[in-house]
Amino acid sequence: MSGPSVHALSPHPEERRRRVSLDHPSRRRCAAPQDEGSEEPKGHVMTDTPLLDVTDLATHFHARAGVVKAVDGVSFSLKRGEVMGLVGESGSGKSITGFSIIGLLDPPGRIERGSVKLEGRELVGLPPDELRAIRGKAISMVFQDPMMTLNPMLTIGDQIGLALEAHESVTGTERRQRAIAALAQVRIPDPQTKVDFYPHQFSGGMRQRVAIAIALLHRPRLIICDEPTTALDVSIQAEILAEMKELVAQLGTALIWISHDLATVASIADHVCVMRYGKIVEAGPVLQVLTRPQHPYTQGLLDSLPSRARPGAMLARGAGTDAAPPPRLPRQAESGHRRADLPYVVIETVGKRFQRKSGVLRLLAQKAGLVGPLPAVQAVDDVTLSIARGEALGLVGESGSGKSTLGRIVAGIYAPDSGQILLDGEPVMSPGERPHKITTRIQTIFQDPFASLNPRMRIGDSIAEGPLAHGLVGRAEAGTYVAQWLAAVGLDPAFAGRYPHQFSGGQRQRVAIARALAMQPRSTSRSRRRSSICCCGCGRNSA
């Protein structure tokens, strides 16, 4: 099955968007008329009574600088079996709307007014113990960032078991069996083995699949998905979308799909609400909104999608984006003479193997000659690439294919077992038995910004830390330098004093981009263009 593509929302919008939204298998199941005399889906009886009714919901954050109206008068309702897409740019209030519904707001955020009713029961103002009984069973949420929901100290099987025991009484054997079945449902290979893995042993996409498996354990009546397929490859994304849609059709479950990916929303949602600045600016059937948008902001979101008809063309800026030009440091002369026609980055026959660690019992068995060592994992095998100045190279593949490992080798985080990496003719790693990175001209933007940012440091300090350590700026001008980079990635410079948890996932990724680009590489003496390598764990490399 092929996954939804952003290209289906590009030129010829009427035909392609109709194909994306109606030809998806799950959509055909939902849209097909029901034969007379056929049985209702097992589970909840389909009625006209809303499963979820949100009225005039307002969530504000009271900060020292003033009140932030993250959600400002949002109203909508969902019937059993309906899927609603909630779309908008980073910081528009999508995720806070989901957190408000499920009661996961941290101070200083609080619901100022409004009502949230699940099957007629008011959730706003409910005691914490009653909310805990609802969360995970009646309402479940799949978060954008799996590292926020998975405990790094517990195996995946233990974490699934804890989620089961929160609402059910299960035996140890049953707990393990259901954990394995949950991992298999989201297509994690070899679930019998992976159930004993820790979160750090999974790729980003695999971790998100684990989070989805936990959310589906108790077959909840309402599922709130906060961009859960962002880290998944296209084929697995399509399968997860189909499984979600199937669950909705079978059990009458309502689904809120929070996303900035309009193609994904088109393939799964019945209705869509477009949010901006905490308000819903447009709502309606998904096909109507995406093919005949009425609000300029919705039109701006559609115009920012890439087009197959004009590959490589610059995309339109989002309606809410206000980015400033990046700051420039004085040019520094490079040592030696470099030929402009030579590749800037050279990857020569690079290979990397990871030896799997054995437990205590297996080590004893190995010493006794009963078993052999575990086979090594060949993460990267004889890769050769070259990248010219100003060229962008896309590195794509399914989860676990070696994309991130190769990017970390290029960035000097991992030392290759074979081959070498050259940047402008110079090696990235030092020679010897313990090689280390010897250049700051390669910066990395990781897939998971929350895991890569220090939660105890203000984001202004995180951005300034590298430039200060390497003498790019002095302490006197560091504040101005950070403010310029925040503006360059479309964030308010006043946000420099905030901590990572105070941002949405998209805003945290902008902070991570600003931190990487603040370590500006040297400019060549022959051109004003800065040459840099950006190794992104999201699977995109650019030079």
C-alpha positions, 0 to 999 in steps of 0.5 A: 500500500502506498502512503499519502503524498504531499504531491497529491495536494499540488497542481490540479488540486480538485482531481488530486485531492479528491484522489488522496481523500477518497481513494484511500482504502480506509476512506472507501470503507467509510464512504461506502453505503451500508447494505440494508439489514447489515449489522452495526459495528460491534462496540458502541451504538452509532447515534447522533449524540456527540461523543465529544462536545467542546464548547468555547474552550479557552486555555491561557498561560499566565507568564511574567510577560503577560497572558498567552492565549494558546487556545481562544474560544474553540468549539467543535463536536465529534460523533462516534466513528468520526475523524477530525483533522486539526491542522495549523502551523507550529504554535497555532494551539493544536497540541494545547487543544488536545492537552486541554481535552485530556487534562494534561496542562502544566502550570502556568497553563489553565482552562479559563472557560469553556466546556469539554464533555465526553458522552455527556460527562463534563471533564473540565474541573474533574478531580485528578483521580477521576481524570486518571481513570479516564485517561488511557482507557476512555481517552488515549493520546499519542504524543508527537515526541515518543521520548516524552512518553517512554521511560528510558530506564524500563524495557518496552515490555515493562512499560506496556505492562504498566499501561495494562495494569493501570486499568486491568488485572493481568498475570505476568504471562498474559502481560508479556503476551499482550505486549508482544501482540501490541508490538506486532500490531504496529508492525515492529519486526521480531516483537518477541525479542524487541519487547525486552529492548529499551527505548534507546535501542529503537530508531525514532520511528520505532519508538513512535510505533511503541507509543501508538501500541500503548495508546491502542491497548484498551481500545479507547472511545476517543483517541487524540493523535498529536502528529504520531506518524511524523517520524514514520516512513511512508509505507508504515505511515499508510499502514498505521493510518489504515489501522487507525481508520479500521479501529474507528469503523469497528468500535465507533471510536472518535479520532482527533488527528493533529497534524501539519501534514495536509495530505495525511489529514486528507487521507484519514479525516472526515472533517478538518478544522484549521487553527491559527493563533488559538482560534479555528479560522476555517472548518468543514468537510475535508474535501471542501476545505482543502479544495475550496479554501475560504480563509487566506490562511488556509490558502497559504498552507496549501500554497506552501506544499511542494509541487511535482510540476515544478520540482525544486521550486521555492515554496511559498512562505506560510501565512504566519511565518515572519523570519528575518535574514540570518546573522553573518559573521565577518569572513575568515580566510581559509588556509590553503587553496581549494578547487571550487570544482571538487566535491565539498563532502566526500564519503568513501566506502564507509562501513559501520557495525554494531556488536550486540551486547550479551546478558550475564547468562549468555556471557557465561554460556559463551565462556562454557562454549555452549553458544556463540556471540550474538551476530553484529548489526551491519548498520552501514555497508560500503557507502560512497557519496559526494556532495558539492557546495550548495547541493542538497542531498536527500537520504531516505529509507525505512526506519532502521535502514541506516540513514541516521547512522550514516548522518552521525558518521558524517557529523563525526559522532560515530567513527566509521569502522572502514572508509573515511569522510572528507570535508573540503579535502580535510578529514572529519575524524582524527587518526588513531585508535580513539578518533574524535571529531576535529571540525566544527563546520559540520552541525547536526539537527537531530530527529528529536529536538526535545531529547537533544535540548537540555531541559534545564537550560534556557533555549537562549543559553543553548544556542549561545553555548557553542558560539561562545565556546568556539569564540565565534561571539563574545559574551557582550554580543551573545544576547543579540546574536541569539535574538537574530538567530531566533528571528531567522527561524521565525521565533520571537527573540523574547523566547530566549528566556524560555525552557524547551518544555514551554514550546510545541514540537515544531517550535523546539525543532526551530530552536534546534535548527537555530542552535545548529546554524549558529555555529557558522562555518568559515566563508571561502575567500572566493565567495560570500556563500557559506558552505555548511553540512547539516546532518538531520536525523529526520532523514534529510542532509543538505550541504 
